[in-house]
Amino acid sequence: MVLQDKTSPYHTDIFHPAIQSVEKALAVSYDKHPKHTRIIADHCRTSLSLIAENIQPSNEGRGYVLRMIIRRMYYNIVLLNDAVDM
């Protein structure tokens, strides 16, 4: 963030492509719904990292963490869709 002279980590090269993907997939604007878009992009990135480490959603340990991250991501997608439909 400091090296790229940005005010938020979500405006850096790491998150910007993820946020653009969320905008495109869900047909929403980051400017209108930044909180939900950030959560979805961050949780998607985290989930993919955990899955790449061969962790599967489960009821115990690291799998539980992955399951809850995916669940919270889905919850924010639903909230975002409800906000857009209004």
JOVEN-V393424 format. One record per backbone hydrogen bond with DSSP energy under -0.5 kcal/mol. CO is the residue of the C=O (numbers start at 1). NH is the residue of the N-H. Records with the same first field share a line. If there is no record, write none. Layout:
# JOVEN-V393424
CO = NH + NH
This chain:
# JOVEN-V393424
1 = 6
2 = 5
8 = 11
9 = 12 + 15
12 = 16
13 = 17
15 = 19
16 = 20
17 = 21
18 = 22
19 = 23
20 = 24
21 = 25
22 = 26
23 = 27 + 28
29 = 33
33 = 37
34 = 38
35 = 39
36 = 40
37 = 41
38 = 42
39 = 43
40 = 44
41 = 45
42 = 46
43 = 47
44 = 48
45 = 49
46 = 50
47 = 51
48 = 52
49 = 53
50 = 53 + 55
51 = 54
60 = 63 + 64
61 = 64 + 65
62 = 66
63 = 58 + 67
64 = 68
65 = 69
66 = 70
67 = 71
68 = 72
69 = 73
70 = 74
71 = 75
72 = 76
73 = 77
74 = 78
75 = 79
76 = 80
77 = 81
78 = 82
79 = 83
80 = 84
81 = 85
82 = 86
